Amino acid sequence: MVMLSDDEAALIKAILIALRGIKTQEIDRALVILSKNDRRQIDRS
C-alpha cells in the first residue's frame, strides 16, 4: 500500500470530485474536437 501525505490525498480527492461532475457526453464531445484537430495537423504535414 502507498502512503499519501495529506496534501496528496486532498489533491486526489479534488480530482475525483471534479471527474465525477463531468458528463460522459461532454467527454465524448471533447474527444471529437481533439480528433478533428489531430487530423488537421496531420493533413498540414
C-alpha positions, 0 to 999 in steps of 0.5 A: 500500500502507498502512503499519501501525505495529506496534501496528496490525498486532498489533491486526489480527492479534488480530482475525483470530485471534479471527474465525477461532475463531468458528463460522459457526453461532454467527454465524448464531445471533447474527444471529437474536437481533439480528433478533428484537430489531430487530423488537421495537423496531420493533413498540414504535414 
